[in-house]
Amino acid sequence: MIAQTLFLLIVIAAVALFTINVRKIIRNINLGRPENRSDRPAERLITMLKVAFGQTKMVKRPVAAILHFFVYAGFIIINLEVLEIIIDGLFGTHRIFSSFLGGGYNFLIGSFEVLAVLVLVGVIAFFARRNFLKLKRFSGTEMTKWPRSDANNILIIEMLLMTAFLIMNSAEYAFIKTHGSVAYASLYGHDPAGTFGSISPTLSSLFSGFSASSLFYIERYAWWFHIIGILAFLNYLPYSKHFHIILAFPNTYYSKLQPKGEFTDMQSVTNEVKAMLDPSYIPLPVAEGSRFGAKDVQDLTWKNLMEAYTCTECGRCTSVCPANITGKLLSPRKIMMDTRDRMEEVGRNIDKHGKDHTDGKALLDDYISREEIWACTTCNACTEACPVNIDPLAIIMELRRFSVMEEAQAPASLNAMLSNVENNGAPWKYSPADRFNWATNN
């Protein structure tokens, strides 16, 4: 009963802390302006199934795709056994599913063990790619000490969790093999669950010669380490870029379904233009903020902010960005990370000082520079490359809109073009009356 009570308290504490942190993230996302992304539900569902579940955009880099599939599929499927561990922990049982799954239980555990090994292979390969091969896309000015440490922390935690799972099964198999089913039943309260597939019998040789009590305590330690590690990992997610394993699904569901080259209109501007052309026009409701474009995170939409939390920091967007490739300051990954950092800062200010507090800072200038936003060519290479359909360009365009429409601050060449459009109805400096002179002269 002591063990069961302790287990229950740990689970309650873990779930409560995770809930508190997730509520803060939801609050921060809701700082954004409203936006309707509930249209075309069937198409949205298909997009989510293809991109989030099917990992279809990962295959553009085959090696990374295979390794990621090992980790993704293995880690998700293996954690189905967490359900059994939780039931065992709460009710004081041991391998409760073995009693009614029969021989299928051996197959299930054997499959889990194979997947655990594949997860280890993938995680070790990812760790080597980051720390020994030092792939270029994992570096950059935005990849400071914390993002690098965060990535390694995740990989190390996953290594430890899979290792604990294999040790747990291997020690138990070694117990059965060395000390027999009678001794096993006297300690665990039931007959041996089975042979545990092919991995445990192989690894059990590491525990040859161990006493029954030693094997029992090794198995129990690995069992506790595994489940507490999973609960701890659950509560690490809200502080980590690995939160994308949760948000990737809603983020892809609410993807932009319009063509990538199609920019959104500002309804407030549309209303004003139509009212000028037709005095009887009744303006449509406007969900936009008080500004044209965006200066801070509150001026962006909730979808923009969700994408900031969904960013995996993989660097695929930056690696294909032509501005970044040619040495410009722009990094689409940094745009998303800066948006998330600013959103977190605003959230902390709300926690400390209330929702009306202003700290005199903004996303534009304090986090993202003017040079960055004007380096963008709007080619959409970043949105095409993102494995979870994040759209950095949408944030860049909103920051540009604010700079142009609210502050009249833009590069000289752009100001000249805008002036020509206003005065001549075209981007060029020539009078509309002279527009067809080229045809006459030729």
C-alpha positions as CSV (number, residue, x, y, z in Angstrom):
1,M,0.0,0.0,0.0
2,I,2.9,2.4,0.7
3,A,4.2,1.8,-2.9
4,Q,0.7,2.3,-4.4
5,T,0.1,5.5,-2.4
6,L,3.5,6.9,-3.4
7,F,2.8,6.0,-7.0
8,L,-0.6,7.7,-6.9
9,L,0.9,10.9,-5.4
10,I,3.6,11.0,-8.1
11,V,1.1,10.6,-10.9
12,I,-1.3,13.2,-9.5
13,A,1.6,15.7,-9.0
14,A,2.9,15.1,-12.5
15,V,-0.5,15.5,-14.2
16,A,-1.3,18.6,-12.1
17,L,2.0,20.3,-13.0
18,F,1.6,19.4,-16.7
19,T,-1.9,20.8,-16.7
20,I,-0.8,24.1,-15.1
21,N,2.0,24.5,-17.7
22,V,-0.3,23.6,-20.6
23,R,-2.9,26.1,-19.4
24,K,-0.2,28.8,-19.5
25,I,0.7,27.9,-23.1
26,I,-3.0,28.0,-24.1
27,R,-3.3,31.4,-22.4
28,N,-0.2,32.6,-24.3
29,I,-1.5,31.3,-27.7
30,N,-4.9,33.1,-27.0
31,L,-3.0,36.4,-26.7
32,G,-3.3,36.4,-30.5
33,R,-6.1,37.8,-32.6
34,P,-9.0,35.5,-33.6
35,E,-8.8,33.8,-36.9
36,N,-11.3,31.3,-38.5
37,R,-9.5,28.1,-39.4
38,S,-12.6,25.8,-39.1
39,D,-13.5,25.7,-42.8
40,R,-13.1,22.6,-45.0
41,P,-12.8,20.1,-42.1
42,A,-12.4,17.1,-44.4
43,E,-9.4,18.6,-46.2
44,R,-7.9,19.7,-42.9
45,L,-8.2,16.2,-41.5
46,I,-6.5,14.7,-44.5
47,T,-3.7,17.2,-44.2
48,M,-3.2,16.3,-40.5
49,L,-3.2,12.6,-41.3
50,K,-0.7,13.0,-44.1
51,V,1.7,15.5,-42.5
52,A,1.5,14.8,-38.8
53,F,0.7,11.1,-38.7
54,G,2.1,10.1,-42.0
55,Q,5.3,12.3,-41.8
56,T,5.1,12.8,-45.5
57,K,7.2,16.0,-45.5
58,M,10.1,14.3,-43.7
59,V,10.9,12.0,-46.7
60,K,12.6,14.9,-48.5
61,R,15.6,14.0,-46.4
62,P,15.5,10.2,-46.5
63,V,18.1,9.4,-43.8
64,A,16.6,11.7,-41.3
65,A,13.1,10.5,-42.2
66,I,14.0,6.8,-41.5
67,L,15.6,7.7,-38.2
68,H,12.8,9.9,-37.2
69,F,10.3,7.2,-38.0
70,F,12.1,4.8,-35.7
71,V,11.9,7.3,-32.9
72,Y,8.4,8.5,-33.7
73,A,6.7,5.1,-34.2
74,G,8.8,3.4,-31.5
75,F,8.3,6.0,-28.8
76,I,4.6,6.3,-29.4
77,I,3.9,2.6,-29.6
78,I,6.2,1.6,-26.8
79,N,4.4,4.0,-24.5
80,L,1.3,1.9,-24.8
81,E,2.9,-0.2,-22.1
82,V,2.7,2.8,-19.8
83,L,-1.0,2.0,-19.4
84,E,-0.1,-1.3,-18.0
85,I,2.6,0.2,-15.7
86,I,0.1,2.8,-14.4
87,I,-2.5,0.1,-13.7
88,D,0.1,-2.1,-12.0
89,G,1.3,0.9,-9.9
90,L,-2.2,1.9,-8.8
91,F,-3.5,-1.6,-7.9
92,G,-0.3,-3.3,-6.8
93,T,-0.4,-5.9,-9.7
94,H,2.4,-7.0,-11.9
95,R,2.1,-7.3,-15.7
96,I,-1.7,-7.2,-15.5
97,F,-2.2,-7.6,-19.2
98,S,-0.4,-10.9,-19.4
99,S,-3.2,-12.7,-17.5
100,F,-5.8,-12.2,-20.4
101,L,-3.5,-11.7,-23.5
102,G,-1.9,-15.1,-23.1
103,G,0.6,-15.8,-25.9
104,G,-0.2,-12.4,-27.5
105,Y,1.5,-10.8,-24.5
106,N,4.8,-12.3,-25.5
107,F,4.4,-11.0,-29.0
108,L,3.5,-7.6,-27.7
109,I,6.5,-7.2,-25.4
110,G,8.8,-8.7,-28.0
111,S,7.6,-6.0,-30.5
112,F,8.1,-3.3,-27.9
113,E,11.6,-4.4,-27.3
114,V,12.5,-4.4,-31.0
115,L,11.0,-0.9,-31.3
116,A,13.0,0.2,-28.2
117,V,16.2,-0.9,-29.9
118,L,15.2,1.0,-33.0
119,V,14.5,4.1,-30.9
120,L,18.0,3.8,-29.4
121,V,19.5,3.5,-32.9
122,G,17.7,6.6,-34.1
123,V,18.4,8.7,-31.0
124,I,22.1,7.8,-30.9
125,A,22.3,8.7,-34.6
126,F,20.6,12.0,-34.0
127,F,22.9,12.7,-31.1
128,A,26.0,12.0,-33.3
129,R,24.7,14.2,-36.1
130,R,24.3,17.1,-33.7
131,N,27.4,16.7,-31.6
132,F,30.0,14.9,-33.8
133,L,29.1,15.4,-37.4
134,K,27.9,19.0,-36.5
135,L,25.5,19.4,-39.4
136,K,25.3,23.0,-40.5
137,R,21.5,23.4,-40.2
138,F,21.8,22.7,-36.4
139,S,23.9,25.9,-36.0
140,G,23.1,29.6,-36.3
141,T,23.0,32.7,-34.2
142,E,19.6,31.7,-32.8
143,M,20.9,28.3,-31.7
144,T,22.3,29.5,-28.4
145,K,23.3,27.4,-25.4
146,W,19.7,26.5,-24.3
147,P,18.4,25.3,-27.7
148,R,21.5,23.1,-28.2
149,S,21.2,21.8,-24.6
150,D,17.5,21.2,-25.0
151,A,17.9,19.1,-28.1
152,N,20.6,17.0,-26.3
153,N,18.5,16.7,-23.2
154,I,15.7,15.2,-25.1
155,L,17.9,12.7,-26.8
156,I,19.6,11.6,-23.6
157,I,16.2,11.3,-21.8
158,E,14.9,9.0,-24.6
159,M,18.1,6.9,-24.4
160,L,17.6,6.5,-20.7
161,L,13.9,5.6,-20.9
162,M,14.5,3.0,-23.6
163,T,17.5,1.5,-21.7
164,A,15.4,1.3,-18.5
165,F,12.7,-0.5,-20.4
166,L,15.1,-3.1,-21.8
167,I,16.9,-3.6,-18.4
168,M,13.5,-4.1,-16.7
169,N,12.6,-6.9,-19.0
170,S,16.0,-8.4,-19.2
171,A,16.4,-8.6,-15.4
172,E,13.0,-10.2,-15.1
173,Y,13.8,-12.8,-17.8
174,A,17.2,-13.5,-16.1
175,F,15.3,-14.1,-12.8
176,I,13.0,-16.7,-14.5
177,K,15.9,-18.4,-16.3
178,T,18.2,-18.6,-13.3
179,H,15.8,-19.1,-10.3
180,G,12.8,-20.6,-11.9
181,S,9.0,-20.0,-11.9
182,V,8.4,-21.0,-8.3
183,A,10.8,-18.3,-6.9
184,Y,9.3,-15.8,-9.5
185,A,5.8,-16.5,-8.3
186,S,6.7,-16.1,-4.7
187,L,8.0,-12.6,-5.3
188,Y,5.7,-11.3,-8.1
189,G,2.5,-13.2,-7.0
190,H,1.8,-14.8,-10.4
191,D,3.4,-17.2,-12.9
192,P,6.0,-15.9,-15.3
193,A,4.5,-13.7,-18.0
194,G,6.5,-15.2,-20.8
195,T,9.7,-15.1,-22.8
196,F,9.7,-11.4,-23.6
197,G,10.6,-11.9,-27.3
198,S,14.2,-12.0,-28.5
199,I,15.9,-9.0,-27.1
200,S,15.6,-9.7,-23.4
201,P,16.9,-13.3,-23.6
202,T,20.0,-11.9,-25.3
203,L,20.6,-9.1,-22.8
204,S,19.8,-11.3,-19.8
205,S,23.3,-12.7,-20.1
206,L,24.5,-9.4,-18.6
207,F,22.8,-10.5,-15.3
208,S,24.1,-14.1,-15.1
209,G,25.1,-15.1,-11.6
210,F,23.0,-12.4,-9.9
211,S,21.0,-13.5,-6.9
212,A,17.2,-13.6,-6.9
213,S,16.9,-10.5,-4.7
214,S,19.4,-8.6,-6.8
215,L,17.5,-9.3,-10.0
216,F,14.2,-8.4,-8.3
217,Y,15.5,-5.0,-7.1
218,I,17.1,-4.3,-10.5
219,E,13.8,-4.9,-12.2
220,R,11.9,-2.8,-9.7
221,Y,14.4,0.0,-9.9
222,A,14.2,0.0,-13.7
223,W,10.4,-0.1,-13.5
224,W,10.3,3.0,-11.2
225,F,12.9,4.8,-13.2
226,H,11.0,4.2,-16.4
227,I,7.6,5.5,-15.3
228,I,9.0,8.4,-13.2
229,G,11.2,9.3,-16.2
230,I,8.2,9.3,-18.5
231,L,6.2,11.5,-16.1
232,A,9.2,13.8,-15.7
233,F,9.6,14.0,-19.5
234,L,5.9,14.8,-19.8
235,N,6.5,17.9,-17.6
236,Y,9.7,18.8,-19.5
237,L,7.8,19.1,-22.8
238,P,6.1,22.5,-22.1
239,Y,9.6,24.0,-21.6
240,S,11.1,22.3,-24.6
241,K,10.9,22.4,-28.4
242,H,9.8,18.8,-28.1
243,F,6.3,20.1,-27.3
244,H,5.8,19.7,-31.1
245,I,5.0,16.1,-30.5
246,I,1.7,17.3,-29.1
247,L,1.1,20.5,-31.1
248,A,2.1,19.1,-34.5
249,F,-1.4,17.5,-34.9
250,P,-3.6,20.6,-34.3
251,N,-1.0,22.8,-36.1
252,T,-1.3,20.7,-39.3
253,Y,-5.0,20.5,-38.9
254,Y,-5.3,24.3,-38.9
255,S,-2.8,24.7,-41.8
256,K,-3.3,27.4,-44.3
257,L,-5.3,25.8,-47.2
258,Q,-5.0,28.7,-49.6
259,P,-2.2,28.6,-52.2
260,K,1.1,29.5,-50.6
261,G,1.6,32.5,-52.8
262,E,-1.7,34.0,-51.9
263,F,-1.4,36.7,-49.2
264,T,-4.3,37.5,-46.9
265,D,-6.2,40.7,-47.3
266,M,-6.7,43.1,-44.3
267,Q,-10.5,43.3,-43.9
268,S,-10.2,46.8,-42.3
269,V,-8.4,48.1,-45.4
270,T,-10.9,46.3,-47.7
271,N,-13.8,47.9,-45.9
272,E,-12.3,51.3,-46.2
273,V,-11.6,51.0,-49.9
274,K,-15.1,49.6,-50.7
275,A,-16.7,52.3,-48.6
276,M,-14.9,54.9,-50.7
277,L,-16.1,53.3,-53.9
278,D,-19.7,52.7,-52.7
279,P,-21.1,54.8,-49.8
280,S,-23.9,52.3,-49.3
281,Y,-21.5,49.5,-48.6
282,I,-22.0,47.9,-45.1
283,P,-18.5,46.9,-43.7
284,L,-17.9,43.3,-42.7
285,P,-16.9,42.6,-39.0
286,V,-13.2,43.0,-38.5
287,A,-11.3,40.6,-36.3
288,E,-8.0,42.5,-36.6
289,G,-6.4,44.5,-33.8
290,S,-6.1,48.2,-33.5
291,R,-3.0,48.3,-35.7
292,F,-2.3,47.6,-39.4
293,G,0.0,44.6,-39.3
294,A,1.8,43.5,-36.2
295,K,4.3,45.1,-33.9
296,D,4.0,42.7,-31.0
297,V,2.7,39.2,-30.5
298,Q,-0.7,40.4,-29.5
299,D,-1.1,41.7,-33.0
300,L,-0.5,38.3,-34.6
301,T,-3.2,35.6,-34.8
302,W,-3.5,32.7,-32.5
303,K,-2.4,30.4,-35.3
304,N,0.9,32.4,-35.7
305,L,1.5,31.9,-32.0
306,M,0.6,28.2,-32.0
307,E,3.2,27.8,-34.8
308,A,5.8,29.4,-32.6
309,Y,5.2,26.8,-30.0
310,T,5.1,24.0,-32.6
311,C,8.5,24.8,-34.1
312,T,10.9,21.8,-33.9
313,E,14.0,24.0,-34.4
314,C,15.1,21.5,-37.1
315,G,16.5,24.3,-39.3
316,R,15.0,22.9,-42.5
317,C,13.4,26.3,-43.2
318,T,16.6,28.2,-42.7
319,S,18.7,25.7,-44.8
320,V,16.6,26.4,-47.9
321,C,16.0,30.1,-47.4
322,P,17.7,32.0,-50.3
323,A,18.2,35.1,-48.2
324,N,20.1,33.1,-45.5
325,I,22.1,31.1,-48.1
326,T,23.4,34.3,-49.6
327,G,24.5,35.7,-46.3
328,K,21.5,37.9,-45.3
329,L,20.6,38.2,-41.7
330,L,17.2,36.4,-42.1
331,S,16.7,33.0,-40.6
332,P,13.0,31.7,-40.6
333,R,13.8,29.5,-37.7
334,K,14.9,32.5,-35.7
335,I,11.6,34.3,-36.6
336,M,9.7,31.5,-35.0
337,M,12.0,31.2,-31.9
338,D,11.9,34.9,-31.3
339,T,8.1,35.0,-31.5
340,R,7.9,32.2,-29.0
341,D,10.5,33.9,-26.7
342,R,8.6,37.2,-26.8
343,M,5.3,35.4,-26.2
344,E,6.8,33.6,-23.1
345,E,8.1,37.0,-21.9
346,V,4.6,38.5,-22.2
347,G,3.1,35.5,-20.4
348,R,5.6,35.9,-17.5
349,N,4.7,39.6,-17.3
350,I,1.0,38.7,-17.0
351,D,1.8,36.2,-14.3
352,K,3.8,38.8,-12.3
353,H,2.0,42.1,-13.0
354,G,-1.4,41.4,-14.6
355,K,-2.7,41.4,-18.1
356,D,-2.5,45.2,-18.6
357,H,1.2,45.4,-17.8
358,T,3.4,46.8,-20.6
359,D,7.2,46.4,-20.5
360,G,8.0,48.9,-23.2
361,K,9.3,46.1,-25.5
362,A,7.9,44.6,-28.7
363,L,8.5,41.7,-31.1
364,L,9.6,44.1,-33.8
365,D,13.0,45.8,-33.1
366,D,13.5,44.2,-29.7
367,Y,13.5,40.6,-31.0
368,I,13.3,40.8,-34.8
369,S,15.1,43.5,-36.7
370,R,14.0,45.5,-39.7
371,E,16.9,44.1,-41.7
372,E,15.6,40.6,-41.1
373,I,12.0,41.2,-42.3
374,W,13.1,43.1,-45.4
375,A,15.7,40.4,-46.4
376,C,12.8,38.0,-47.1
377,T,12.0,37.3,-50.8
378,T,8.6,35.9,-50.0
379,C,9.4,32.8,-52.0
380,N,7.7,30.4,-49.4
381,A,10.7,28.0,-49.5
382,C,10.6,27.9,-45.7
383,T,6.9,27.0,-45.5
384,E,7.3,24.3,-48.1
385,A,10.3,22.8,-46.2
386,C,8.7,22.8,-42.7
387,P,7.8,19.2,-41.7
388,V,4.8,20.5,-39.6
389,N,3.4,23.2,-41.9
390,I,4.7,26.2,-40.0
391,D,4.5,29.5,-41.9
392,P,7.2,32.0,-40.9
393,L,6.3,34.2,-43.9
394,A,2.9,35.1,-42.4
395,I,4.7,36.7,-39.4
396,I,7.2,38.5,-41.6
397,M,4.5,40.0,-43.7
398,E,2.5,41.2,-40.7
399,L,5.7,42.9,-39.3
400,R,6.2,44.5,-42.8
401,R,2.6,45.7,-42.9
402,F,3.1,47.5,-39.6
403,S,6.4,49.0,-40.7
404,V,4.8,50.4,-43.9
405,M,1.3,51.2,-43.0
406,E,1.7,52.5,-39.4
407,E,5.2,53.9,-39.5
408,A,5.9,54.6,-43.2
409,Q,9.3,53.0,-42.6
410,A,10.5,50.9,-45.5
411,P,13.6,50.6,-47.7
412,A,14.1,53.5,-50.0
413,S,13.5,51.4,-53.1
414,L,10.2,50.2,-51.7
415,N,9.1,53.7,-50.7
416,A,9.8,54.9,-54.3
417,M,7.7,52.0,-55.7
418,L,4.8,52.8,-53.3
419,S,5.0,56.5,-54.2
420,N,4.9,55.7,-57.9
421,V,1.9,53.4,-57.4
422,E,0.1,56.2,-55.6
423,N,0.9,58.9,-58.1
424,N,1.2,57.0,-61.4
425,G,-0.9,53.9,-60.8
426,A,2.1,51.7,-61.6
427,P,5.5,50.9,-59.9
428,W,7.4,53.0,-62.4
429,K,8.0,56.7,-62.4
430,Y,6.4,57.4,-65.7
431,S,3.1,59.2,-66.1
432,P,0.1,57.1,-67.1
433,A,-0.2,59.2,-70.2
434,D,3.3,58.0,-71.3
435,R,2.6,54.4,-70.5
436,F,2.4,53.2,-74.1
437,N,5.2,55.3,-75.6
438,W,7.3,52.1,-75.8
439,A,4.8,50.8,-78.4
440,T,4.9,53.9,-80.5
441,N,8.7,54.1,-80.4
442,N,9.0,50.5,-81.5
